[in-house]
Every structure is written in structure tokens, then in C-alpha cells.
Amino acid sequence: MSRRTDRVNELLKREISGVLQRDFEWDGSLVTVNAVEVSQDLKEAKVFIGVLGGHEGKVISRLNGEHGSIQGRMMKRVVLKNTPVLRFLSDDSVVRGVDIVNLLDKVAELPTAPQEEEE
């Protein structure tokens, strides 16, 4: 990715997080923006959402249903040539990370070959 794309990703992540924090109530769930990936032409953006406390499907469908209003609020603060169309996706990187840590723990418990002594 180019440096510009990385900067746009971080800017959008910060602004979308602010919009979700200010303008939405989540009824006991904690909703976080984990990452944003914009296309090279800046016309589309995938927003990866983490949800703690359940109701992940409801949160994602609500965000995708209101993506136009979220885009509008965000773009009042961010000036880009093209306003990217937001698509909200569930981020399962935390679950994958826990799975990898568990696999590494299992590998560490496996028997190892004895070390050879040097003469």
C-alpha cells in the first residue's frame, strides 16, 4: 500500500470511530472500528468492525443500512476528491489471534527431540 492510502485509512478510521461514538447507541455492546481499507481509487472503503457483548449481526446490518448517513457525517470533517462508499464488515481478527495463540501453546507442549551433545 502506498503511504497516502495508509494515511487515508487512518484518517477514515478515526473519523468513523468518532461518528459511531457520538451518534449511535449500542444497548450494552461495545463497537470498535478495528481497521479501514480503501481502494486505490478511493471510491470504496471496507470498515472492519469489532463488537463485544453480542448482537454482532444486528450491529453490522444497522451500520450497512445507515452507511449513507455515516458517510455524510464523516465527509463534513474529511475533505477528499471522492467520498468512499462505506461497507461494514465483521472483524474476526481477535478470534483468529486467540486461535493462533492456542495452537502455539499446543505446539510448545509437544515432545522435542533430545539435543545432541558436542564432542
N, C-alpha and C positions, 0 to 999 in steps of 0.2 A: 504494500500500500504506500501511496505517496504521503509525504509529510502533510500536505494540505488536507488530504482525506482524513488523516488521523486527527488533525485539529478540528475539522468539521464534525467528526464523530464525537469527540469530547464535548464540543460546544452544544451539540444537539442533546447529548446525554444529560448535561447539566440543566438545560432549559426544559426538557421534557420532564425531568425529575421535579423541577420547581412547579410546573403546571400541575402534575399529579398530586403533589403535596398540598398546594394551595386550593385547588378547585374540586377535589374529589374526596368523598368519604368512603371508607372501605369496610365498615362494620366488623371490626376485630381482626382484619387481615393486615399484614404489613406488605406493602407493594413497593418494590425497588426496581429501578432501571439498571440492569447489570451491564449492558453494552448496547451500542448503536453501530450499525454497519450501513454506510451509504454507498450507493452505486457510484461508478466513476463519473457519470454524467450528473450526479447529484439530483436525480429525479425520483429515486426510490430510497427508502430507508427501512431497514429491519431493526426493530426495537425489541431487545431481549429483556423480558420481564421476569423477575423472581417474586414469588408470592409465598409468604409464610403465614400459616394459620388457616389453610384450606381455601376452598372456593376458587381454585386456580382457573378452572374453565369459565366461570362466571366473570371473573376479572378480565381475562383475555377477550372474551366476546364483548364485554362492555367497552373496553378500550378500542377494539376494532370497529364497533358500532359508532363510536364518537370520535373517530380519528380525524375527521374534518374540523371539528371544533378545537381539538387539541392542536392541530396544525396551525389553525388561525391564531390561537393564543401564543403559540411558540414563535410564530413568524412576526409578531408585533415586536419582539425583542431581538430576533435574529434576522439580519438582512443578508439574503443570498439571492443570486440571479434566478435560480429555480427553487421553488418550495418543494422539498421532497415529500412524496406521498408516504405516510407512515403505515407500516404494517407491524402489528404487535404479535410477538411470538413468545411462547413459554421457554424459559431458560432452565435447562436441566443440568447445567454445568456443576452445580453444587452436589447433586446426586451422583453424577459421574465421578467427581473428585473423591467422594466418600467411598465409592466402589473401588477406585484405584488404590486408595489407602488400605482398604480391607484386603485387596489382592496382594499388595506388598507385604502386609503383615503375615499373610498365609505363606508367601514365598520365604520370608525370613524364618519361619518355623520349620521349613523342610530340612531334612538332614543334608549335611555337606560332606564332601569327600575329605578325608584326612589330609593334612598338609604334609608334603614330603620334607624330610629333614635334609639339610645341606651337609655335605661331607667336608 
